[in-house]
Amino acid sequence: MRQVAIVGIGHTRFGKHADRRLVDLMGEAALAAMSDCELSPGPAAVDQVLAANMGGGIVNHETGIASALASTLNLTPVPAELVENGPASGASAVKLGHAMIAGGMAETVLVVGGEIMKAVSGSRATDFVATLLHPDAEYTVGVTLPAFAGMFTRLYMDRYGLTERQLAAVAVKDHDNALLNPYAHLHKQVTLKDICGSPEAEQKNPLVADPLRLYGVCPVSDGAAAVLLCAADSLRFKALNTHPTVVISGIASATDTHCVQDRLDPLILNAVRNSAERAYRMAELTPEDISFAELHDAFVILELAIAEEIGLFARGTAGEAAIAGETAIDGSIPINPSGGLKAKGHPLGATGVSQIYELVKQLRGEAEPGRQVNNPLHGIAVNFGGFGNNVVTTICSREEP
Amino acid sequence: MRQVAIVGIGHTRFGKHADRRLVDLMGEAALAAMSDCELSPGPAAVDQVLAANMGGGIVNHETGIASALASTLNLTPVPAELVENGPASGASAVKLGHAMIAGGMAETVLVVGGEIMKAVSGSRATDFVATLLHPDAEYTVGVTLPAFAGMFTRLYMDRYGLTERQLAAVAVKDHDNALLNPYAHLHKQVTLKDICGSPEAEQKNPLVADPLRLYGVCPVSDGAAAVLLCAADSLRFKALNTHPTVVISGIASATDTHCVQDRLDPLILNAVRNSAERAYRMAELTPEDISFAELHDAFVILELAIAEEIGLFARGTAGEAAIAGETAIDGSIPINPSGGLKAKGHPLGATGVSQIYELVKQLRGEAEPGRQVNNPLHGIAVNFGGFGNNVVTTICSREEP
């Protein structure tokens, strides 16, 4: 299997882009990734384009986004395909791009994830995201993604004694990190006192799905991110590798039952654990080797539960660690230095690619002052689809020169 | 690169399944493919599921189909992803499955394509399919897929002298073949006299987009098809290879400009030619080696134009060949022995997988009496997306025991 490096990364601001066309926004991220490794777009610039998107059809009334993107970027006749895997579409596309290079079907693959969600707002956005749930057994009986997150949080609190304060600490840390990330959707510092512990704070931070509150939920964002993959043993790699070398050392996905009610224990995120185990095995690494993590905190409870499921903390202890500052930039295991989905934003198809963008940025040592993790060697990203029914884990590593 | 065989194939009836759930219909095809090679579903049955679908979100209000399918089939925690590439989604998924096995990321990949289109009918179906076109430069100014096909047909007639009779001969041949295919949507014999050459015939076969007539257009169909890919050098192959061995000898995709107006000559299908050239090169074959073809005749003109573009006929001569019977089952180069999109039907995400199903069926010698091609060695399939902006060519070959 050929080793796969990430030689170029690109990102748009996450936030409000409802006036932009999806393909143009994705093109902006793609051009940034090519520019990052000094590659000019053109018919032979890359061997394959993989797009990642979930709602082009429903929200933007556009399909065949991959070929539209290839054409917009003047890359035709490059092969182009789109990968959809709900909110895990981005990392799934990277996984398939990695496989194409590993197998010798391509030397360079441009992966571009994007979503324009602001076109639908409020209940229409909830309805769009709920297309992920089982249509008969879940959605039609009133269960939405935030409802699942609320029930999950309650059960976790009951079992492990997690407090509202510990949960709020995750949001506070994410907002701190996002403030230093120029691409983040929310640039707004909050303190524990602002959102927790008083009637004024609770008014500012109202319940969404008890006990889940507003600051426990990611915003609805538009945005795009791109990474350029390259075979590390190729001639092209020598020309394109203009930054410290970062490789994909492990990448794997796994599924769980579509219906949450079919799981023996709803607090066990089987697909997270299975995909992480496979990724660790491929990378020949253990949780102890990981320097930092980008975890799918569409709801802050998920940052805690995923961190435990992939072995960064013992079960039921991630909340204490969060409030103790262990997951801050200067903590023992920084989590979501980008601001996470919570504060950076969560344009569905872009998120998985954006997480991997952040792994590369940190591993290169190129993150903005104040949010650069200290000398990281291995970063892990978990991209989470449905309510945990399809999850991709990616491990990237810095190669010593 | 590991050689990839197709060991199992499955198909549902194409036609009306608007009362079925998309995932259940795709599950039916998947179970048939597993049963075809005596594989029982279960957590370790396959290494990867790839779904192909275009309209799950828009038409069925469902996303994340791949994980839903994995769960329905009791295959969790199997990794599962969905590939969308417009009407070429099916073959694109097979292409990515092939890459995963070729690269050693999987030994077995289950590819399942499906679409339920009948939920939208008439102008809503046209609107759904038109999501493929450029939203500003094409669709909003009134151009739809049938409109493009009409203009393409007129230009082709003007340049090469193609007659309405030659065009109708393609439909007649497709209906003849579909009559013998139990999975075909349209089981209805028609003659040249029925649909061409008299006022009565023209009433039966009215204009859709001048000069394109009703019998020149595929029906709107629901359906699903599945193929099970397996590394030909694996232990599992020995157990699963219960039929004459068929391998994927070449598979490649290519893109063309999103807007048809940006092409120097709209009759040149660049993406067809580019993908076919790459597939021939990979297979180390030429058009002369091909025994039969499954071509994407969503409009009958495309059967002719694609056959010429991939080198089966000189440009402008496929119409004469069709009326002379050269593309019939017993002709020199049978085309669409399945009935083609025209008469077998065209459930978008299923079509590319269904074409490859047919290649395998014919190469095994297992097609129904009357529509079995005589001793074929190499079959080619062209799966066409947008109006030619994203095309996948697949060549399958029978391996001598």
Interface residues (C-beta under 8 A of the other chain):
Chain A: M1 R2 R21 V49 M54 G55 G57 I58 H61 E62 T63 G64 I65 A66 S67 A68 A70 S71 T72 L75 T76 P77 V78 P79 A80 E81 L82 V83 E84 N85 G86 S92 K95 L96 H98 A99 M100 I101 A102 G103 G104 M105 T131 L132 H134 P135 D136 A252 S253 A254 T255 D256 T257 H258 C259 D262 N270 A271 N274 S275 G385 G386 N389 N390
Chain B: M1 R2 R21 V49 M54 G55 G57 I58 H61 E62 T63 G64 I65 A66 S67 A68 A70 S71 T72 L75 T76 P77 V78 P79 A80 E81 L82 V83 E84 N85 G86 S92 K95 L96 H98 A99 M100 I101 A102 G103 G104 M105 T131 L132 H134 P135 D136 A252 S253 A254 T255 D256 T257 H258 C259 D262 N270 A271 N274 S275 G385 G386 N389 N390
